[in-house]
């Protein structure tokens, strides 16, 4: 395949946050999932419970919408 593709999708989360996931193939075989946060990256203290569940649901929906086999590693 020549050229690149980009796919983006935005999700509203809880507590006024949004995350936009993007997949950009311009990096070649090392294509990576990127996340852009609005209004900013959430502080560690709120990344739990319902917020974490909403983020994971959004991430999983985005990955499923791509239709590619994917491995997710959470730290």
N, C-alpha and C positions, 0 to 999 in steps of 0.2 A: 504494500500500500504506500503510495506517495502522498505527500502533504500531511496536514495535521487536522485534528478535529477537536472541538471543545464542546463540552456539554455542561450546562449550569442549571441549578435548581435551588430556589430559596425556600426556607421553612421558618415559620414563626414558632418560637419556643415559649416557655413561660417567663415571667418576670420582665417582660418587655424586650427580650432578646430575640434576634434573628440570626440564622446561620445560612450561608450560601455555600453549597458544595460545588466544586468544579473539577472536571476531569479534562486535562489538556495533554494531548499526545505529542506535543512538540518536543518533548524530552526523549522521544524514541522508545526503546523497550522498557525504560524505567518510569513509565507514566505513573503519576502519583495523584492521589485524591487530595485536594486542597479545600480548606474551610476558611471562609471570610466571615468574621463576626460583626454584628452591629448591635448596639452602638460601640462595643469594644469586647475584647476577650473577657468572659465572665470570671470573677474572682473565685478562687478555689473553694471558699466557704459556701457558695451556692451551688456548686457542681455536685449535687447529691440528690437523692430522692426523686421527686417529680421532674425536676429540671434534667437530671441525668437520663431518666427514662425518656423524656421528650427528645433529647439530643440523640440518643441511641435509635429511637424510632425513626427520626428524620434521616439519620445516616443510613440505616438499613433500607429505608424506602428509596433513597437515592441510589444505593448500590444495586438494589433489585431492579430499578428502572433502567439501568445500563444493560443488563442482560448478560454480564460476563461473570465467570467464576471468580470469586474474590476471597482472600484470606484476610481476616481482621485480627489484629493483635492489639490488645489494650494493655496499658501499663498502669 
